[in-house]
Amino acid sequence: KNECKEEANEKKESSDMDIRCLAIQCYVHQLSIYSMLVVTMMIKLNKYNIKSPS
C-alpha cells in the first residue's frame, strides 16, 4: 500500500504532470479494490434476496 507514496517521493524532481498521473494511478488502483469489495457484497446480498420471496 505504501508503494504509491514511495514512487511519488522518487518522482518529486519530475514535472507536476508526472506526479498527477502517478496520483491518478494510485487512486484508480484503490478504486478498483474498493469496487471489487462492493461487487462481492452485492453478490452476497443478491444470494440472500434470491432466498427470500420477492
N, CA, C, O and CB atoms as a CASP TS submission, in Angstrom:
PFRMAT TS
TARGET T0000
AUTHOR 0000-0000-0000
METHOD Language model
MODEL 1
PARENT N/A
ATOM      1  N   LYS     1       0.839  -1.209   0.000  1.00  0.00           N
ATOM      2  CA  LYS     1       0.000   0.000   0.000  1.00  0.00           C
ATOM      3  C   LYS     1       0.871   1.254   0.000  1.00  0.00           C
ATOM      4  O   LYS     1       0.428   2.312  -0.448  1.00  0.00           O
ATOM      5  CB  LYS     1      -0.948   0.008   1.227  1.00  0.00           C
ATOM      6  N   ASN     2       2.101   1.150   0.496  1.00  0.00           N
ATOM      7  CA  ASN     2       2.999   2.311   0.554  1.00  0.00           C
ATOM      8  C   ASN     2       3.779   2.490  -0.741  1.00  0.00           C
ATOM      9  O   ASN     2       4.563   3.431  -0.864  1.00  0.00           O
ATOM     10  CB  ASN     2       3.969   2.170   1.721  1.00  0.00           C
ATOM     11  N   GLU     3       3.575   1.594  -1.713  1.00  0.00           N
ATOM     12  CA  GLU     3       4.320   1.686  -2.972  1.00  0.00           C
ATOM     13  C   GLU     3       4.048   3.013  -3.665  1.00  0.00           C
ATOM     14  O   GLU     3       4.963   3.629  -4.210  1.00  0.00           O
ATOM     15  CB  GLU     3       3.954   0.521  -3.903  1.00  0.00           C
ATOM     16  N   CYS     4       2.787   3.458  -3.646  1.00  0.00           N
ATOM     17  CA  CYS     4       2.432   4.708  -4.322  1.00  0.00           C
ATOM     18  C   CYS     4       3.187   5.880  -3.701  1.00  0.00           C
ATOM     19  O   CYS     4       3.708   6.739  -4.413  1.00  0.00           O
ATOM     20  CB  CYS     4       0.908   4.954  -4.249  1.00  0.00           C
ATOM     21  N   LYS     5       3.242   5.907  -2.376  1.00  0.00           N
ATOM     22  CA  LYS     5       3.927   7.016  -1.701  1.00  0.00           C
ATOM     23  C   LYS     5       5.415   7.001  -2.031  1.00  0.00           C
ATOM     24  O   LYS     5       6.016   8.049  -2.267  1.00  0.00           O
ATOM     25  CB  LYS     5       3.719   6.938  -0.171  1.00  0.00           C
ATOM     26  N   GLU     6       6.006   5.811  -2.045  1.00  0.00           N
ATOM     27  CA  GLU     6       7.438   5.701  -2.352  1.00  0.00           C
ATOM     28  C   GLU     6       7.715   6.170  -3.772  1.00  0.00           C
ATOM     29  O   GLU     6       8.693   6.878  -4.012  1.00  0.00           O
ATOM     30  CB  GLU     6       7.926   4.250  -2.167  1.00  0.00           C
ATOM     31  N   GLU     7       6.860   5.780  -4.717  1.00  0.00           N
ATOM     32  CA  GLU     7       7.048   6.195  -6.105  1.00  0.00           C
ATOM     33  C   GLU     7       6.896   7.702  -6.226  1.00  0.00           C
ATOM     34  O   GLU     7       7.629   8.346  -6.978  1.00  0.00           O
ATOM     35  CB  GLU     7       6.046   5.479  -7.030  1.00  0.00           C
ATOM     36  N   ALA     8       5.947   8.268  -5.487  1.00  0.00           N
ATOM     37  CA  ALA     8       5.725   9.712  -5.536  1.00  0.00           C
ATOM     38  C   ALA     8       6.957  10.440  -5.007  1.00  0.00           C
ATOM     39  O   ALA     8       7.364  11.461  -5.562  1.00  0.00           O
ATOM     40  CB  ALA     8       4.468  10.106  -4.719  1.00  0.00           C
ATOM     41  N   ASN     9       7.550   9.916  -3.933  1.00  0.00           N
ATOM     42  CA  ASN     9       8.747  10.548  -3.372  1.00  0.00           C
ATOM     43  C   ASN     9       9.904  10.489  -4.365  1.00  0.00           C
ATOM     44  O   ASN     9      10.684  11.436  -4.470  1.00  0.00           O
ATOM     45  CB  ASN     9       9.148   9.868  -2.049  1.00  0.00           C
ATOM     46  N   GLU    10      10.017   9.385  -5.090  1.00  0.00           N
ATOM     47  CA  GLU    10      11.104   9.243  -6.060  1.00  0.00           C
ATOM     48  C   GLU    10      10.935  10.218  -7.216  1.00  0.00           C
ATOM     49  O   GLU    10      11.920  10.650  -7.815  1.00  0.00           O
ATOM     50  CB  GLU    10      11.166   7.807  -6.588  1.00  0.00           C
ATOM     51  N   LYS    11       9.687  10.569  -7.534  1.00  0.00           N
ATOM     52  CA  LYS    11       9.432  11.411  -8.701  1.00  0.00           C
ATOM     53  C   LYS    11       9.173  12.869  -8.321  1.00  0.00           C
ATOM     54  O   LYS    11       8.568  13.610  -9.095  1.00  0.00           O
ATOM     55  CB  LYS    11       8.249  10.869  -9.480  1.00  0.00           C
ATOM     56  N   LYS    12       9.627  13.285  -7.135  1.00  0.00           N
ATOM     57  CA  LYS    12       9.429  14.682  -6.722  1.00  0.00           C
ATOM     58  C   LYS    12      10.133  15.631  -7.689  1.00  0.00           C
ATOM     59  O   LYS    12       9.669  16.751  -7.905  1.00  0.00           O
ATOM     60  CB  LYS    12       9.951  14.905  -5.282  1.00  0.00           C
ATOM     61  N   GLU    13      11.253  15.189  -8.274  1.00  0.00           N
ATOM     62  CA  GLU    13      12.006  16.032  -9.195  1.00  0.00           C
ATOM     63  C   GLU    13      11.314  16.120 -10.554  1.00  0.00           C
ATOM     64  O   GLU    13      11.649  16.986 -11.363  1.00  0.00           O
ATOM     65  CB  GLU    13      13.428  15.495  -9.362  1.00  0.00           C
ATOM     66  N   SER    14      10.363  15.244 -10.808  1.00  0.00           N
ATOM     67  CA  SER    14       9.668  15.244 -12.094  1.00  0.00           C
ATOM     68  C   SER    14       8.679  16.399 -12.165  1.00  0.00           C
ATOM     69  O   SER    14       8.470  17.123 -11.192  1.00  0.00           O
ATOM     70  CB  SER    14       8.942  13.907 -12.319  1.00  0.00           C
ATOM     71  N   SER    15       8.079  16.553 -13.335  1.00  0.00           N
ATOM     72  CA  SER    15       7.117  17.637 -13.522  1.00  0.00           C
ATOM     73  C   SER    15       5.826  17.343 -12.768  1.00  0.00           C
ATOM     74  O   SER    15       5.600  16.217 -12.325  1.00  0.00           O
ATOM     75  CB  SER    15       6.824  17.849 -15.018  1.00  0.00           C
ATOM     76  N   ASP    16       4.977  18.365 -12.624  1.00  0.00           N
ATOM     77  CA  ASP    16       3.710  18.196 -11.905  1.00  0.00           C
ATOM     78  C   ASP    16       2.814  17.185 -12.622  1.00  0.00           C
ATOM     79  O   ASP    16       2.056  16.457 -11.981  1.00  0.00           O
ATOM     80  CB  ASP    16       2.981  19.552 -11.767  1.00  0.00           C
ATOM     81  N   MET    17       2.905  17.144 -13.946  1.00  0.00           N
ATOM     82  CA  MET    17       2.057  16.221 -14.701  1.00  0.00           C
ATOM     83  C   MET    17       2.364  14.776 -14.316  1.00  0.00           C
ATOM     84  O   MET    17       1.450  13.970 -14.144  1.00  0.00           O
ATOM     85  CB  MET    17       2.253  16.422 -16.218  1.00  0.00           C
ATOM     86  N   ASP    18       3.649  14.446 -14.181  1.00  0.00           N
ATOM     87  CA  ASP    18       4.027  13.079 -13.806  1.00  0.00           C
ATOM     88  C   ASP    18       3.466  12.740 -12.429  1.00  0.00           C
ATOM     89  O   ASP    18       2.976  11.633 -12.205  1.00  0.00           O
ATOM     90  CB  ASP    18       5.567  12.912 -13.815  1.00  0.00           C
ATOM     91  N   ILE    19       3.541  13.694 -11.515  1.00  0.00           N
ATOM     92  CA  ILE    19       3.045  13.467 -10.151  1.00  0.00           C
ATOM     93  C   ILE    19       1.536  13.270 -10.184  1.00  0.00           C
ATOM     94  O   ILE    19       0.999  12.415  -9.480  1.00  0.00           O
ATOM     95  CB  ILE    19       3.419  14.653  -9.216  1.00  0.00           C
ATOM     96  N   ARG    20       0.856  14.065 -11.005  1.00  0.00           N
ATOM     97  CA  ARG    20      -0.608  13.925 -11.108  1.00  0.00           C
ATOM     98  C   ARG    20      -0.962  12.562 -11.684  1.00  0.00           C
ATOM     99  O   ARG    20      -1.869  11.890 -11.192  1.00  0.00           O
ATOM    100  CB  ARG    20      -1.213  15.053 -11.987  1.00  0.00           C
ATOM    101  N   CYS    21      -0.246  12.155 -12.729  1.00  0.00           N
ATOM    102  CA  CYS    21      -0.522  10.849 -13.346  1.00  0.00           C
ATOM    103  C   CYS    21      -0.322   9.734 -12.326  1.00  0.00           C
ATOM    104  O   CYS    21      -1.120   8.798 -12.258  1.00  0.00           O
ATOM    105  CB  CYS    21       0.392  10.617 -14.578  1.00  0.00           C
ATOM    106  N   LEU    22       0.734   9.833 -11.538  1.00  0.00           N
ATOM    107  CA  LEU    22       1.023   8.821 -10.529  1.00  0.00           C
ATOM    108  C   LEU    22      -0.098   8.795  -9.488  1.00  0.00           C
ATOM    109  O   LEU    22      -0.536   7.724  -9.067  1.00  0.00           O
ATOM    110  CB  LEU    22       2.392   9.094  -9.853  1.00  0.00           C
ATOM    111  N   ALA    23      -0.554   9.968  -9.079  1.00  0.00           N
ATOM    112  CA  ALA    23      -1.631  10.047  -8.092  1.00  0.00           C
ATOM    113  C   ALA    23      -2.904   9.434  -8.653  1.00  0.00           C
ATOM    114  O   ALA    23      -3.637   8.747  -7.942  1.00  0.00           O
ATOM    115  CB  ALA    23      -1.880  11.509  -7.670  1.00  0.00           C
ATOM    116  N   ILE    24      -3.165   9.684  -9.935  1.00  0.00           N
ATOM    117  CA  ILE    24      -4.364   9.123 -10.573  1.00  0.00           C
ATOM    118  C   ILE    24      -4.264   7.603 -10.619  1.00  0.00           C
ATOM    119  O   ILE    24      -5.251   6.909 -10.374  1.00  0.00           O
ATOM    120  CB  ILE    24      -4.548   9.695 -12.006  1.00  0.00           C
ATOM    121  N   GLN    25      -3.077   7.080 -10.932  1.00  0.00           N
ATOM    122  CA  GLN    25      -2.893   5.631 -10.979  1.00  0.00           C
ATOM    123  C   GLN    25      -3.158   5.021  -9.608  1.00  0.00           C
ATOM    124  O   GLN    25      -3.820   3.988  -9.506  1.00  0.00           O
ATOM    125  CB  GLN    25      -1.470   5.277 -11.459  1.00  0.00           C
ATOM    126  N   CYS    26      -2.645   5.651  -8.555  1.00  0.00           N
ATOM    127  CA  CYS    26      -2.866   5.152  -7.191  1.00  0.00           C
ATOM    128  C   CYS    26      -4.351   5.188  -6.860  1.00  0.00           C
ATOM    129  O   CYS    26      -4.881   4.250  -6.264  1.00  0.00           O
ATOM    130  CB  CYS    26      -2.063   5.987  -6.159  1.00  0.00           C
ATOM    131  N   TYR    27      -5.037   6.292  -7.254  1.00  0.00           N
ATOM    132  CA  TYR    27      -6.460   6.453  -6.964  1.00  0.00           C
ATOM    133  C   TYR    27      -7.268   5.374  -7.676  1.00  0.00           C
ATOM    134  O   TYR    27      -8.157   4.763  -7.084  1.00  0.00           O
ATOM    135  CB  TYR    27      -6.947   7.854  -7.385  1.00  0.00           C
ATOM    136  N   VAL    28      -6.950   5.143  -8.957  1.00  0.00           N
ATOM    137  CA  VAL    28      -7.671   4.130  -9.734  1.00  0.00           C
ATOM    138  C   VAL    28      -7.442   2.748  -9.130  1.00  0.00           C
ATOM    139  O   VAL    28      -8.362   1.933  -9.067  1.00  0.00           O
ATOM    140  CB  VAL    28      -7.222   4.152 -11.218  1.00  0.00           C
ATOM    141  N   HIS    29      -6.207   2.487  -8.685  1.00  0.00           N
ATOM    142  CA  HIS    29      -5.885   1.187  -8.085  1.00  0.00           C
ATOM    143  C   HIS    29      -6.724   0.970  -6.827  1.00  0.00           C
ATOM    144  O   HIS    29      -7.296  -0.104  -6.640  1.00  0.00           O
ATOM    145  CB  HIS    29      -4.372   1.096  -7.749  1.00  0.00           C
ATOM    146  N   GLN    30      -6.798   1.988  -5.962  1.00  0.00           N
ATOM    147  CA  GLN    30      -7.589   1.878  -4.734  1.00  0.00           C
ATOM    148  C   GLN    30      -9.069   1.758  -5.073  1.00  0.00           C
ATOM    149  O   GLN    30      -9.806   1.019  -4.420  1.00  0.00           O
ATOM    150  CB  GLN    30      -7.347   3.096  -3.813  1.00  0.00           C
ATOM    151  N   LEU    31      -9.503   2.499  -6.112  1.00  0.00           N
ATOM    152  CA  LEU    31     -10.909   2.485  -6.501  1.00  0.00           C
ATOM    153  C   LEU    31     -11.300   1.098  -7.009  1.00  0.00           C
ATOM    154  O   LEU    31     -12.396   0.616  -6.725  1.00  0.00           O
ATOM    155  CB  LEU    31     -11.186   3.555  -7.582  1.00  0.00           C
ATOM    156  N   SER    32     -10.401   0.457  -7.758  1.00  0.00           N
ATOM    157  CA  SER    32     -10.696  -0.876  -8.299  1.00  0.00           C
ATOM    158  C   SER    32     -10.826  -1.887  -7.166  1.00  0.00           C
ATOM    159  O   SER    32     -11.692  -2.760  -7.211  1.00  0.00           O
ATOM    160  CB  SER    32      -9.594  -1.321  -9.291  1.00  0.00           C
ATOM    161  N   ILE    33      -9.970  -1.777  -6.148  1.00  0.00           N
ATOM    162  CA  ILE    33     -10.048  -2.680  -4.995  1.00  0.00           C
ATOM    163  C   ILE    33     -11.370  -2.456  -4.261  1.00  0.00           C
ATOM    164  O   ILE    33     -12.036  -3.413  -3.864  1.00  0.00           O
ATOM    165  CB  ILE    33      -8.840  -2.460  -4.030  1.00  0.00           C
ATOM    166  N   TYR    34     -11.750  -1.177  -4.083  1.00  0.00           N
ATOM    167  CA  TYR    34     -12.995  -0.851  -3.385  1.00  0.00           C
ATOM    168  C   TYR    34     -14.195  -1.374  -4.166  1.00  0.00           C
ATOM    169  O   TYR    34     -15.130  -1.923  -3.583  1.00  0.00           O
ATOM    170  CB  TYR    34     -13.117   0.671  -3.174  1.00  0.00           C
ATOM    171  N   SER    35     -14.167  -1.202  -5.497  1.00  0.00           N
ATOM    172  CA  SER    35     -15.293  -1.645  -6.323  1.00  0.00           C
ATOM    173  C   SER    35     -15.429  -3.166  -6.264  1.00  0.00           C
ATOM    174  O   SER    35     -16.540  -3.695  -6.293  1.00  0.00           O
ATOM    175  CB  SER    35     -15.111  -1.180  -7.787  1.00  0.00           C
ATOM    176  N   MET    36     -14.290  -3.869  -6.180  1.00  0.00           N
ATOM    177  CA  MET    36     -14.341  -5.328  -6.068  1.00  0.00           C
ATOM    178  C   MET    36     -15.028  -5.731  -4.769  1.00  0.00           C
ATOM    179  O   MET    36     -15.810  -6.681  -4.750  1.00  0.00           O
ATOM    180  CB  MET    36     -12.919  -5.933  -6.135  1.00  0.00           C
ATOM    181  N   LEU    37     -14.740  -5.016  -3.686  1.00  0.00           N
ATOM    182  CA  LEU    37     -15.380  -5.312  -2.402  1.00  0.00           C
ATOM    183  C   LEU    37     -16.878  -5.056  -2.496  1.00  0.00           C
ATOM    184  O   LEU    37     -17.681  -5.831  -1.976  1.00  0.00           O
ATOM    185  CB  LEU    37     -14.757  -4.464  -1.268  1.00  0.00           C
ATOM    186  N   VAL    38     -17.253  -3.959  -3.164  1.00  0.00           N
ATOM    187  CA  VAL    38     -18.675  -3.625  -3.311  1.00  0.00           C
ATOM    188  C   VAL    38     -19.385  -4.706  -4.113  1.00  0.00           C
ATOM    189  O   VAL    38     -20.481  -5.136  -3.752  1.00  0.00           O
ATOM    190  CB  VAL    38     -18.850  -2.247  -3.996  1.00  0.00           C
ATOM    191  N   VAL    39     -18.757  -5.146  -5.205  1.00  0.00           N
ATOM    192  CA  VAL    39     -19.359  -6.196  -6.037  1.00  0.00           C
ATOM    193  C   VAL    39     -19.536  -7.474  -5.225  1.00  0.00           C
ATOM    194  O   VAL    39     -20.563  -8.144  -5.332  1.00  0.00           O
ATOM    195  CB  VAL    39     -18.489  -6.472  -7.289  1.00  0.00           C
ATOM    196  N   THR    40     -18.542  -7.809  -4.419  1.00  0.00           N
ATOM    197  CA  THR    40     -18.629  -9.009  -3.585  1.00  0.00           C
ATOM    198  C   THR    40     -19.797  -8.900  -2.616  1.00  0.00           C
ATOM    199  O   THR    40     -20.538  -9.862  -2.412  1.00  0.00           O
ATOM    200  CB  THR    40     -17.315  -9.231  -2.811  1.00  0.00           C
ATOM    201  N   MET    41     -19.959  -7.717  -2.019  1.00  0.00           N
ATOM    202  CA  MET    41     -21.068  -7.501  -1.088  1.00  0.00           C
ATOM    203  C   MET    41     -22.399  -7.603  -1.821  1.00  0.00           C
ATOM    204  O   MET    41     -23.348  -8.188  -1.299  1.00  0.00           O
ATOM    205  CB  MET    41     -20.941  -6.127  -0.395  1.00  0.00           C
ATOM    206  N   MET    42     -22.482  -7.041  -3.027  1.00  0.00           N
ATOM    207  CA  MET    42     -23.724  -7.084  -3.801  1.00  0.00           C
ATOM    208  C   MET    42     -24.091  -8.525  -4.133  1.00  0.00           C
ATOM    209  O   MET    42     -25.263  -8.895  -4.081  1.00  0.00           O
ATOM    210  CB  MET    42     -23.589  -6.254  -5.095  1.00  0.00           C
ATOM    211  N   ILE    43     -23.093  -9.339  -4.475  1.00  0.00           N
ATOM    212  CA  ILE    43     -23.354 -10.747  -4.798  1.00  0.00           C
ATOM    213  C   ILE    43     -23.907 -11.460  -3.570  1.00  0.00           C
ATOM    214  O   ILE    43     -24.846 -12.249  -3.675  1.00  0.00           O
ATOM    215  CB  ILE    43     -22.060 -11.453  -5.301  1.00  0.00           C
ATOM    216  N   LYS    44     -23.326 -11.183  -2.408  1.00  0.00           N
ATOM    217  CA  LYS    44     -23.800 -11.810  -1.169  1.00  0.00           C
ATOM    218  C   LYS    44     -25.238 -11.378  -0.888  1.00  0.00           C
ATOM    219  O   LYS    44     -26.074 -12.198  -0.506  1.00  0.00           O
ATOM    220  CB  LYS    44     -22.878 -11.440   0.026  1.00  0.00           C
ATOM    221  N   LEU    45     -25.522 -10.083  -1.077  1.00  0.00           N
ATOM    222  CA  LEU    45     -26.874  -9.579  -0.842  1.00  0.00           C
ATOM    223  C   LEU    45     -27.851 -10.209  -1.826  1.00  0.00           C
ATOM    224  O   LEU    45     -28.979 -10.534  -1.456  1.00  0.00           O
ATOM    225  CB  LEU    45     -26.911  -8.043  -0.960  1.00  0.00           C
ATOM    226  N   ASN    46     -27.428 -10.386  -3.076  1.00  0.00           N
ATOM    227  CA  ASN    46     -28.300 -10.975  -4.088  1.00  0.00           C
ATOM    228  C   ASN    46     -28.648 -12.415  -3.724  1.00  0.00           C
ATOM    229  O   ASN    46     -29.771 -12.860  -3.961  1.00  0.00           O
ATOM    230  CB  ASN    46     -27.633 -10.922  -5.472  1.00  0.00           C
ATOM    231  N   LYS    47     -27.693 -13.145  -3.151  1.00  0.00           N
ATOM    232  CA  LYS    47     -27.957 -14.524  -2.747  1.00  0.00           C
ATOM    233  C   LYS    47     -29.045 -14.554  -1.677  1.00  0.00           C
ATOM    234  O   LYS    47     -29.924 -15.416  -1.698  1.00  0.00           O
ATOM    235  CB  LYS    47     -26.665 -15.200  -2.226  1.00  0.00           C
ATOM    236  N   TYR    48     -28.978 -13.602  -0.736  1.00  0.00           N
ATOM    237  CA  TYR    48     -29.996 -13.538   0.310  1.00  0.00           C
ATOM    238  C   TYR    48     -31.343 -13.148  -0.286  1.00  0.00           C
ATOM    239  O   TYR    48     -32.382 -13.671   0.117  1.00  0.00           O
ATOM    240  CB  TYR    48     -29.586 -12.538   1.408  1.00  0.00           C
ATOM    241  N   ASN    49     -31.321 -12.223  -1.254  1.00  0.00           N
ATOM    242  CA  ASN    49     -32.568 -11.763  -1.871  1.00  0.00           C
ATOM    243  C   ASN    49     -33.233 -12.891  -2.656  1.00  0.00           C
ATOM    244  O   ASN    49     -34.460 -12.990  -2.691  1.00  0.00           O
ATOM    245  CB  ASN    49     -32.301 -10.561  -2.797  1.00  0.00           C
ATOM    246  N   ILE    50     -32.416 -13.745  -3.287  1.00  0.00           N
ATOM    247  CA  ILE    50     -32.970 -14.856  -4.068  1.00  0.00           C
ATOM    248  C   ILE    50     -33.671 -15.845  -3.133  1.00  0.00           C
ATOM    249  O   ILE    50     -34.706 -16.409  -3.489  1.00  0.00           O
ATOM    250  CB  ILE    50     -31.850 -15.573  -4.882  1.00  0.00           C
ATOM    251  N   LYS    51     -33.106 -16.056  -1.931  1.00  0.00           N
ATOM    252  CA  LYS    51     -33.694 -16.995  -0.977  1.00  0.00           C
ATOM    253  C   LYS    51     -35.052 -16.482  -0.488  1.00  0.00           C
ATOM    254  O   LYS    51     -35.989 -17.260  -0.305  1.00  0.00           O
ATOM    255  CB  LYS    51     -32.741 -17.218   0.220  1.00  0.00           C
ATOM    256  N   SER    52     -35.149 -15.170  -0.279  1.00  0.00           N
ATOM    257  CA  SER    52     -36.400 -14.606   0.226  1.00  0.00           C
ATOM    258  C   SER    52     -37.376 -14.387  -0.930  1.00  0.00           C
ATOM    259  O   SER    52     -36.957 -14.011  -2.024  1.00  0.00           O
ATOM    260  CB  SER    52     -36.139 -13.274   0.976  1.00  0.00           C
ATOM    261  N   PRO    53     -38.658 -14.614  -0.706  1.00  0.00           N
ATOM    262  CA  PRO    53     -39.659 -14.428  -1.771  1.00  0.00           C
ATOM    263  C   PRO    53     -39.771 -12.962  -2.164  1.00  0.00           C
ATOM    264  O   PRO    53     -39.844 -12.088  -1.300  1.00  0.00           O
ATOM    265  CB  PRO    53     -41.035 -14.956  -1.322  1.00  0.00           C
ATOM    266  N   SER    54     -39.785 -12.692  -3.465  1.00  0.00           N
ATOM    267  CA  SER    54     -39.871 -11.306  -3.932  1.00  0.00           C
ATOM    268  C   SER    54     -41.292 -10.990  -4.383  1.00  0.00           C
ATOM    269  O   SER    54     -41.569  -9.869  -4.812  1.00  0.00           O
ATOM    270  CB  SER    54     -38.872 -11.052  -5.084  1.00  0.00           C
TER
END
